[in-house]
């Protein structure tokens, strides 16, 4: 955004003494600086180890805060990428007092590809802290906010640290009630298309051969929700994905499977319910009746927590506005 000539220009100069850290902060050919200039009504001028920030006073203070915090994080070994700058800006624009270090440096898991998995928003940080401290956690919010991915990372970390003996990943196999008999193929062929997102997240964190070996030994189990009936799940980390498509009966069945030494994470997006008319969504009902239960935590995500393409955030916001118009709000 261009600064209008009629505006009073406010400016600050920030010094960054560490040459290696500022290379990462500024980006190749100062590309990160150019990115930041598109985020707020500011102009950044780089001279050696100094950055002059000029523009609207609020925007200048916001960008100064963000640069100083990102610089401090980089000095502690965190590799900042353009997406991280976007996340940092979203967080501080909403609440300038947030300490980015507590979010970005909270390592959840390091994948087989040596990629460090950390929270990218305040809600994500609350989510992983809740999973650490509570035995049942609900993550409710739009697609792309990291609900399933972070739960998977926490589950694999717990397994590798021997805090649980197995991981169970499950989701409703069909939107309208898991009537698998109508699908072609054997049982595996019937359910695998519905479980593929869980496999995708798993293989993104654990090498394919190792993940396959853990699955073949039953240490990691990926199964449709119907397969949970009648079981007691001890010493397990259990993830129920797409929970907005569970019925009341299915949700109650799942929640009562939890045994000793186990954790359950339930994720869902209440704006994408595919149940037939007349069916009460189990996720919405559970949210209402369990929100005050000790040991159970419900974490809500919004479009600000989206960690996919930046346009996804705008798309979710547009649909939310449409829903409000339809409801007459």
N, C-alpha and C positions, 0 to 999 in steps of 0.2 A: 504494500500500500504506500502511495506517495505521500510525503509530508507536505501539507498545504503551506504556502508562503505566509499566510495570514496567522498561522498558529505561532505561539511563543515557543521557541526551541529550548528544550531542557537537555542538558548533556552531562555525562559522567565519563571518567576515564578509569579503566580497570587494568591493573598490572598482573601478569601471570609469569612468574620467574622461571618456571620449569619448562625448558625448551621442548623436551619430548612430550610432555603433557599437552602443551598448546598445539602441537602438530596434530594430535588426536582430536583435541577440542575443536580446532578450526576446520579440520578435514582437508583432504587433498584439494589443492587449488582454492582453499578457503570455501569449499562447497557448503560446509556446515554454517558458516557465517551468512552466506547467501540464502540458505534455507531459513535461518532465524529472521532475516529481514522480511520474509514473506508472512511471518506469523503475527507480527505486531507492527504498529506505526512507528518504526524506528529505522535509523540508518547506522550501520556499524562500519567503522573505519579502523583497519588493522595497520599498526606501525610497529614492527618488531614484536616485542612481548607485550605491547599495550593495545587495548581496544577502546576506542571512543564510541560511546553510545549516545545518540541524540534523537530527540523526538518528543512525543507526548510524555509527560512526567511519569504517569502510572506505568506506561509501557517500558520506559527506560529502567525504572526500578525493578520491574518484573524480569526483564532480560538480564540485568545485572545479577539479580538473585540466581537466575537459572544458570548463567555462565559460571559463577563462582561455585555453585554446588556441583555442577558437572565436572569442573576442573578438579575439585577435591576428590570426587569419585574416581576419576581417571588416575590420579596420583596413587590411589589405593589398588590399582591394578585392573579396574573394570574397563573393558574396551567399549567406548561409546560409538554407536552407529547412528545414522540419521533417524531411524525409527525411535531410538532412545530419546533423541532431542524432541521429537514429536510428543512422546509420552510425558517427558518432563514438563514441556510447555502446557499440556492439558492439565496436569496435576497442579502446577503452580498458578495457572490462570484461575483455577477454581478455588485454591486455598494457598496463598503465598507463604504460609507458615509451615508447610509440610517439609519435613527433612527427607530429601530424596535418597540420602545415603541409607536410611533405614529400609527403604524399599528396594533400591537397585542392588544393594550389597547383600541382600538376604538370599543366599544361594539355596534353592530348593533341590536341585539335582544337576549333575554334569552328565550329559548324554554321551553315548558311545562315539558320537561325532565331535566330542570335546566342546560342545556348545553348552554354555552355562545357562541354566533355566532359572530365572528370577521373576518376581512379580513386576508388573509394569504399571500398576495403578494403586491407589489407596485401597480400593475394593479388593483387588487381588491380594494385597498384603494382608488385609483383614481375613480373607478367605483361607490363606495358608496358615495363618496363626490360629484360626478357628479349628482347622483340621488337626493341628498339633495338639490343641487343648481339649477338644470335644470328641466324643465317640460317634456322634451323628451330626453331619453338617449338610445343609441344603444350600446349593448355589443356584440362584434364580436370576435369570436375565437373558438378554438377547444373544444371538449367535455371534461368535468371534470374540467373546470376552475372556476366553481361557478357562472356562469352568471345568471342562472335561480334561483338557491338556494338563492343567496344574494338578488336578486330582490324580491323574495318571503318574505325573512326576513324583508326587508325594507317596503314592503307593509303591512305586519301584524303589524309591529311597528307603522306605520302611522295610521292604523285602530284603534288599541288599545289606541293610544294617541289622537284619535278623530280628526286627521288632514284630514282624508277622511271618507266618510260614507260607502264605500263599496270597495271591491276588485273584479276585473274581470280578470280571467285567461283564455287565449285563445291560440290556435295554429291551424295551418291547420290540418284538420281532416284526409285528405288523401294526399299523396305525389303528386298525379296527378290532383288535383282539387276538392276534397271534394265531389265526386259522391257517396253519402251515400246510395243511393237506391240499389246498388248492394250488400250491406252487409246484412247478415241475422239479424233478430230480430227487436225490436222496436227502436225508435230514440236513446234512452239512451244506448241500447246495441250496436248500430252501432258506436257511437262516443266515448264511455268510454275507449276502448283500446288505443285510440290516446291521450286521456287526462290523462291517468294514471300517467305519470311522474309528472304532476302538482299536482295531488292528493297526490302522494308519498311525495313530498316536503312539502305540506301543513300539512299532518299528522305527519311529522317528527318534526314540530314546535309547533303545536297546538294539544291538546288532542283530540282524535277521536270524543268523544261525543260533545265537544264544537264546533269543526270544522263542524260536521254534522249539528248541530243546526244552525250555521251561514249560512251554505249552504241552509238549508231548508227555512230560512227566506229571502234568496236572498241577504244577506249582503256579502257573498262570492259566486261568480258565476264562474263556470267552464264550458266553452262552446266552440264549434268549431268556427273558424274565420268567417264562413259564417253567424253566428247568429249576428254579429256586424253590418251588413248592415242596413242602415236606422236609426240607433240609435244616440243619442247624450249623451255622457258619462260625466256627471257633478259630481264633488266631489268624484272622483273615482281614485283608483290606478290600472292601467291597465297594464298587462304583456302579451306581444305577444311572445310566445316561438316558436322555430324552424322556425324563420322568413325567413331562406334561401329557404324555400319551398313555399313562397308566390309569386304570380305573381305581375306584375306591378300594375294591377288593384286592387288586394287585398290589397297591401301595401298602396296605395293611399286611398282606402276606410277606412282602419284601422286608418291611421294617421289623417284623417279628421273627425273622430268620437269624438275627444277629446274636452270636454267642459270646463266650468269654474271650477277652483279649482281642476283640475285633473293632474295626472302625467301618463306618458306612458314609459314603458321600453320594448325595442325590443331586443331580443336575437337571435343569430344564428351563424352557422358555415358554412362559404362559401365553405368549402372543402367537404361538405356533402349535396349537392344539388340533390334532387330527382325529380325535374321537368322534364317533357318530353322535348326532343330536340325542339328547336325553341321558347321555353318559356323564356322570360327574367326574371331572379330572381329579385323579388321586393326589396330584401334586398340590393343587389349590386347596383341597380339603385338609391335607396334612399341614400345609402352611398355616392354616387358620387354627387348627386344634393343638398344634405342638409348639407354637412360637414362644410360649412362656414356660416350656418344660426345661428344667435344669439338665445340663449335659447335651442339649440340642441347640445348635446355632443355625440361624438362617442369615445368609449373606446375599445382599441384592447387588446386581450389576446393572449398569446403564450403558448408553451408547458411548459415554466418555471412556469406558473401559475396553472398547473394541481394539484388538491387536491384529486386525487384518488390514487390508488395503484402506487408506484414509477415506475413500468414498463409501465404504461400508458404514462408517459412523454417520455420514450424511444420509444414507439410505434409511437406516434405522430411525433416525430423527424424523425424516419425512413421513414414514409410515406411522410413527407414534403421533405426529400431528394430525394425520388423517384420521386415526382412531379417535382422537379427542374431538375432532369435528363431528364425526359420526355419532358420538355419544352426547353431543350438544354441549360440551364443556368449553 
